[in-house]
């Protein structure tokens, strides 16, 4: 009869108790493949995936005392990994700011707000790991859809909307750039946002 595989919980308990490199490596080996796949699905970049994976697993080593063992270690690690992914996305291209998603009615409050550790653990208790993954993927898919929809706008909207929402330019500076009245700029931004919002799935 094949030997029964040690569970995530047992591996975690062993590591928390011993804080040994051997038990860390056993847990590391088990969680690494799934984490790597998840991270890559978010950032779509091999080099960044490896960096984010390393950061996430390093935090498992350095911050394990912050983990509440009554919950699944994988859920905790996936939340750390997702936050690392968001940080990389912000740095990758400032023009693709997640803040712009708010302008299209996409709810990013939970990801960008300072949710307390206790509240997050309570939420983890009633959500499965797969539900977290599905929700995070949905948010990222919406974000990519918004960026694609900006590219489909007519020229009279596209450049102005990119400057306002992605480059964070002031209305007055945009008006100067395009040599247009300030009210015209505001109207085009409002209209462009409405077009994007109507094309973006909720």
Buried (B, 14 or more C-beta within 10 A) or exposed (E): EEEEEEEBBEBBBBBBEEEEEEBBEBBBEBBBEBBBEBBBBBBEBEEBBEBBBEBBBEBBEEEBEEBEEEBBBBBBBBBBBBBBBBEBBEEEEEEBBBEBBBBBEBEBEEBEEEEEEEEBBEBBEEEEBEEBBEBBEEBBEBBEBBBEBBEEBEEBBBBBBBBBBBBEBEBEEBBEEBEBEEEEBBEBBEBBBEBBBEBBEE
